[in-house]
Amino acid sequence: MADLASVIREECNPPMLSRDMSYHDITDQISSVTEWKKTPKQWWILITITSSLLLLLLAMLTYLVSTGIGVWGNNSPAGWAWDITNFVWWIGIGHAGTLISAILFLLRQKWRTAINRAAEAMTIFAVACAAIFPLFHTGRPWRAVYWLFPIPNTYLHMWQNYRSPLEWDVFAVSTYGTVSILFWYTGLIPDLATLRDRSPNGLRKVMYGIFSLGWRGSSTHWKHYEKAYMILAGISTPLVLSVHTIVSFDFAVSVIPGWHTTVFPPYFVGGAIFSGFAMVMTLLLLSRWALHLENIITMRHLEVMNKVILATSMIVGYSYGTEFFIAWYSGDIYERFHFFNRITGPYWWAWWTMCICNVVIPQFFWVKKMRRNIAVMFIISITTNIGMWFERFVIIVLSLHRDFLPSSWGYFRPTWVDVCTYLGTFGLFLTLYLLFVKFLPMIAIGEVKSTLSAQNHVEHVYAHYLETYEGAETKETHGLA
Amino acid sequence: MTTTASAFDVSPELKRDLQRVFTPALGAGILLSIASIVGAIYSPGDFFHSYLMGYLFWLGLTLGCMGILMLQYLTAGAWGIMTRRTLESASRTLPLCALLFIPVAIGMPWLYDWAHPDLVKNIYVLRHRAVYMNPSMYIGRAVLYFVVWGIVMYFLNKWSLEQDEKGGMEKRLAKLSAPGLLIYVFTISYATIDWAESLENNWFSTIWGFLFVAREGLAAFAFVIIVMALLSRREPLASRFKPAHLHDLGKLLLVFVMLWAYFEFSQLVVIWSGNLTDEIPWYLHRFATSWGWLGVMLIVLEFIVPFLMLLSRPLKRNATALCCVVGLIIFMRWVDLMWIVMPQYYQRGFRLTWMNIVVPASIGCLWIAVFVWQLQKRPLLPLLAPNLEKALEHGE
């Protein structure tokens, strides 16, 4: 029975949070990051770099608008290339946030509480980065509102094509952005009130006061809050699937070999979660190390995330394999050529990079030691994002560069504007993240406390369980007395 | 709360009830099998078409339950502890399913164009696939799939029994379930390409594997809910299986309903938009003829109605009401498989013969008999499962 007890304690229910933490410790530790008396030098260095990249983005977009989208490398036959690759990549990165905040909430996965806030923030920032590409791909973004949204106008004499998934995308992505912001903000309200209450008088107190909407933490407030949070989780859940499904339809409803394939919707969703988790992992590891959050973002959280990365890696791996098999099985010469071209054509290096990064490298996570090794998980989170960028590149550029007519075949090369714009979106993403870390609680204080409360309760139940079987002594030896 | 092993054993009243199901199921299974064999002699084509449909349905329950069994070890949810023994018992019908594959193998010439050498010679796509899709490879692969599933099933059940005796096996079971689930998804994808996708020569769809995983998962989950609702009328579950548990199962059923509909919709919209001559005939056979009514039924009765009903909280906590929805889903699973298999043979329109009902029912009666027999063999709750207390407490 002693064996059983240790299994219960250590393997099936290892503590999510450090046992010697109190509610006050949690509030103190998380709030203190936003209450720096003197902002560390490192933060200033980082934001200088990221805001320089942001300026680069602004410069590139200005150049693009003033010159025309010819400054991007898109040209026949690859009319979509670097830009849409980046769009799909960034929008995919956002998915982890929604999955962690909504789906894992509905599945009562308590471990999400330590990481959901930062992941949700990343979702919003990633959607902002993603939106830039299709918007500027129109060439005249100030007119895009008429092209994209069905706003009655006599100005352009045009109306949207509702049968086009590109139009569905407009609604999917804008809904996604809106709901993500609402969800994130709703979750922030109690924590903003905490910061308000801790702030000395001044601008800080006023601002937190305005945004915490008069939160007093009464039981009525909590009751309404929990109901609203649950409803928003319910609304967000289909969005995890719908957004990337519709992105996949952008390609799959065509008849181009490499695009027209039925597995695209789940394959894209799986890939989005895969890359999203990898990005969350990269930034969380850095934040955890820089802000000393090891007792809140524990190894248990990281290990579970690595398991999700492994599982989603298998989904994309399965999809790669099935696409190849069915291309052969169909007997269609175009399909067969296309997939042969992926491996042996001029872009062979892109396909192999994708496979190695997305399918081979994550297999290390089958080993527990690897799942719990910070260096390994950091490297894999980076290689995964490289691999997932290449996956979109392979799907988009490789399917277009050699189409049905060999006379129109070409070879896409990005221009310097393409590359700099992409780098610039990192500037936007990371600048927003750094501002978020400085001004908002990057971990959901209220939710982590509820996890601590649940953990204490579970331990109480096990203590009772052990006492029943083993007597008070065993309970003591397990530190539960 | 203290519990002893015997507290979870099948109670004498339940045993009597189960016996009341076992004997008639076995008897009906034998009688219907005899009727099916007579039908096979009289009209082998009809028999084998109906047999494949029925076989895919009941094998789907076995494998679906095995998949969910592995899923619950991996996720370690309270719902998993309560349903574990039902899932295990369903997985132990696998040897019966392996045996029942023999008629499918015998029926190849009646089922598949690629089993006819003259057709293979004349049709390009069959000639192209012949190296992979031919009778001996088909049987060889089936044997491989059953061996692999058998190994996974054997250890899942063996270690679970050991867990009951001495505990401490949960981690090992979870370790088996991770690759096991992967193997299940991979093998069922390729198995159903062989058994169902290859029915039509001009049909290929990359989502087919995921779609079958969702189809089997949905059927299995619906089946588990019915069984749990019935078992909870008697001890040991009467005092332990609470509306909160049922509620959770209802929610997860809703997830499977949506997942299935999502995959089906994805396939339909991609094929419909492409409208390619190589692919679209599959849907034309199923929507442009009177079979289309079954397609509409699927959309309405397997998605819209269950979806709307399962949104209701009181319904999910009421065993009778939930079982009505579940019964509808199970019936629609049978309709779906009919819609997948039959239009290939009856391309002019809907046709229903007595064998379409009797043959699947004969397999089903035998399956249920084996399932009920297996269900009595072990306590209905895993006594030493680490989360058992939590699971029981969840219902309170």
HADDOCK unambig.tbl for C-alpha pairs under 7 A between the chains (distance, minus, plus):
assign (segid A and resid 3 and name CA) (segid B and resid 168 and name CA) 6.96 0.50 0.50
assign (segid A and resid 4 and name CA) (segid B and resid 167 and name CA) 6.12 0.50 0.50
assign (segid A and resid 4 and name CA) (segid B and resid 168 and name CA) 5.58 0.50 0.50
assign (segid A and resid 7 and name CA) (segid B and resid 168 and name CA) 6.31 0.50 0.50
assign (segid A and resid 8 and name CA) (segid B and resid 386 and name CA) 5.42 0.50 0.50
assign (segid A and resid 12 and name CA) (segid B and resid 386 and name CA) 6.95 0.50 0.50
assign (segid A and resid 252 and name CA) (segid B and resid 270 and name CA) 6.03 0.50 0.50
assign (segid A and resid 253 and name CA) (segid B and resid 270 and name CA) 4.95 0.50 0.50
assign (segid A and resid 253 and name CA) (segid B and resid 273 and name CA) 5.26 0.50 0.50
assign (segid A and resid 253 and name CA) (segid B and resid 274 and name CA) 5.73 0.50 0.50
assign (segid A and resid 254 and name CA) (segid B and resid 274 and name CA) 5.84 0.50 0.50
assign (segid A and resid 255 and name CA) (segid B and resid 274 and name CA) 5.42 0.50 0.50
assign (segid A and resid 261 and name CA) (segid B and resid 206 and name CA) 6.34 0.50 0.50
assign (segid A and resid 262 and name CA) (segid B and resid 205 and name CA) 5.87 0.50 0.50
assign (segid A and resid 262 and name CA) (segid B and resid 206 and name CA) 5.40 0.50 0.50
assign (segid A and resid 262 and name CA) (segid B and resid 207 and name CA) 5.25 0.50 0.50
assign (segid A and resid 262 and name CA) (segid B and resid 266 and name CA) 6.55 0.50 0.50
assign (segid A and resid 262 and name CA) (segid B and resid 267 and name CA) 5.13 0.50 0.50
assign (segid A and resid 262 and name CA) (segid B and resid 270 and name CA) 5.93 0.50 0.50
assign (segid A and resid 263 and name CA) (segid B and resid 206 and name CA) 4.96 0.50 0.50
assign (segid A and resid 263 and name CA) (segid B and resid 207 and name CA) 4.14 0.50 0.50
assign (segid A and resid 265 and name CA) (segid B and resid 266 and name CA) 6.57 0.50 0.50
assign (segid A and resid 322 and name CA) (segid B and resid 206 and name CA) 6.13 0.50 0.50
assign (segid A and resid 323 and name CA) (segid B and resid 206 and name CA) 6.22 0.50 0.50
assign (segid A and resid 326 and name CA) (segid B and resid 204 and name CA) 6.69 0.50 0.50
assign (segid A and resid 326 and name CA) (segid B and resid 206 and name CA) 6.31 0.50 0.50
assign (segid A and resid 329 and name CA) (segid B and resid 129 and name CA) 6.26 0.50 0.50
assign (segid A and resid 330 and name CA) (segid B and resid 204 and name CA) 6.11 0.50 0.50
assign (segid A and resid 331 and name CA) (segid B and resid 125 and name CA) 5.58 0.50 0.50
assign (segid A and resid 331 and name CA) (segid B and resid 128 and name CA) 6.37 0.50 0.50
